[in-house]
Amino acid sequence: MTLPPLATLARHTLSRGATPAATYALLARLGHQPVPVARAVCLALDIPLAEATRRLDECHDALLADPRPDSEADTGELLEALGVFDVPKELDATERAIVDLFLTAMDAMGGIRPGHQHGLQRWFTTGNLTAAYLSLTAASPLPRTGDPATYWTALITAGELLAAAPNSDTRLKYAITHCRTQAART
């Protein structure tokens, strides 16, 4: 696929070590409009156009419609923090099963903070399932609305699937032990 000129410039900037946020800021400071710049960075990261458009539509009014002068760096950082520039990873069957178990655990929490949920969604998108797992094992179901047995059981199963992967993170073993201890208490 041939990239549009702005996306080619974004790809060049990224190839020189700039972060997506810094790339956005640089191109915006050159006088380009916010939406085309954000779209160019997404395309340079090989985020499909339809997905880039969906992500930009979600934050258009808040960040891109009427930018403040000299806010390019802040806008780039916010776009990055919101996950606009997250490169999606194609999950295999096992990874999809792990995400399904995470979703089961999240439902069994009985409530989840929006920031935690946002972080988890970003890790699901990028395929960083170990980080998502460790985050969930550090949390607990809510006492009155959660379902601890379902929560810890789902996390034990997800952890075992993650740990079965070659070169799995050594922290998984301790997290699985923690989940088993918590499950035994329910």
PADOVEX-323972 format. One record per residue (C-alpha): y, z, x; residue in three letters. Coordinates in steps of 0.2 Angstrom, whole numbers, plus 2048, in hexadecimal, padded with zeros to 3 digits. Each point is the difference from the previous one (the first is absolute). Layout:
N
YZXAla/...
//
This chain:
186
800800800Met/8117FB807Thr/80C80F7FELeu/8127FD7FAPro/80D80180EPro/8058127FCLeu/7EE8067FFAla/7FD7F7811Thr/80F80A807Leu/7F98107F9Ala/7EF7FC808Arg/8087FD811His/8098117FFThr/7F08097FBLeu/7F77F880ESer/80D80780CArg/7FB8127FBGly/80D8037F2Ala/7FA80A7F1Thr/8017F87EFPro/80E80B7FCAla/80A7FB80FAla/7FC7EE7FDThr/8078027EETyr/810808807Ala/8027F380ELeu/7FF7F17F4Leu/80A8087F3Ala/80E80480CArg/8007ED804Leu/8077FD7EFGly/7F07FC7F6His/7FE8077EFGln/7F580F7FDPro/7F27F87F5Val/7FD7F180BPro/80080B810Val/7F480C7F8Ala/7F57F27FAArg/8017F8812Ala/7FA810808Val/7F18017F3Cys/7FB7EE804Leu/802802812Ala/7F380F7FELeu/7F57F47F7Asp/8028097EFIle/7FD7F37F3Pro/80F7F97F7Leu/7FB8077EFAla/7FD811806Glu/81080080AAla/8097FB7F0Thr/7F880E7F6Arg/80480D80DArg/8127FA801Leu/8027FF7EDAsp/7FB8137FFGlu/80E80580CCys/80D7F27FDHis/80C80A7F5Asp/80081080AAla/8017F8812Leu/8047EE800Leu/80B7FB7F1Ala/810807807Asp/7FE806812Pro/80E80B808Arg/8097FA80FPro/7F8804810Asp/7F08077F8Ser/7F47F3807Glu/7F680C80BAla/7FF80D7F2Asp/7FA7F37F3Thr/7F37FA80DGly/7FA811803Glu/7FF8037EDLeu/7F67F07FDLeu/7F480580DGlu/7FE8117FAAla/7FD7F97EELeu/7F27F6807Gly/8087EF7FDVal/7FB7FA811Phe/7EF808800Asp/7F37F2805Val/7F28017F3Pro/7EE801807Lys/7F27F87F7Glu/7F480E7FCLeu/7ED7FD801Asp/7F48077F3Ala/7FE811809Thr/812802802Glu/8037FC7EEArg/7F380D7FBAla/80980C80BIle/8117FD7F7Val/7F78027EFAsp/7FA811806Leu/811804805Phe/8077FB7EFLeu/7F380B7F8Thr/80580E80BAla/8137FD7FCMet/7FC8007EDAsp/7F6811803Ala/80F808809Met/8088037EFGly/8117F9806Gly/8077F9810Ile/811800808Arg/8087EF7FFPro/8037FF813Gly/7EE804803His/7FA7F37F4Gln/80C7F3808His/7F9804812Gly/7EF7FE7F9Leu/8037F07F8Gln/8087F9811Arg/7F0806809Trp/7F57F77F3Phe/80A7F0802Thr/800800813Thr/7EE806801Gly/804810809Asn/7F28097F6Leu/7FD80E80DThr/8138067FEAla/7FE7FF7EDAla/7F080B801Tyr/80780D80CLeu/80F8017F5Ser/7F68037F0Leu/7F580D809Thr/80F80A805Ala/8058017EEAla/7F78097F1Ser/7FE7FD7EEPro/80D80A7F5Leu/7F98107FAPro/8037FD7EDArg/7FE7ED7FEThr/7F57FB80EGly/7EE7FD801Asp/7FA808811Pro/7EE7FB7FFAla/8047ED7FDThr/80E80180DTyr/7F680780ETrp/7F07F67FCThr/80A7F0800Ala/807804811Leu/7EF805807Ile/7F97EF7FBThr/8107F7806Ala/7FF809811Gly/7EE7FC803Glu/8047EE7FDLeu/80E80080CLeu/7F680A80DAla/7F27F37FFAla/80C7F3807Ala/7FE7FC813Pro/80D80980BAsn/80580B7F1Ser/80E80D803Asp/7F8811806Thr/80C8097F4Arg/7F57FA7F2Leu/7F280C804Lys/80B80F7FFTyr/8087F97F0Ala/7EF7FD7F8Ile/7FB812804Thr/8108077F8His/7FC7F67F0Cys/7EE806800Arg/807812802Thr/80C7FE7F2Gln/7F37F87F5Ala/7F480F802Ala/80E80B7FAArg/8027F77F0Thr/
//
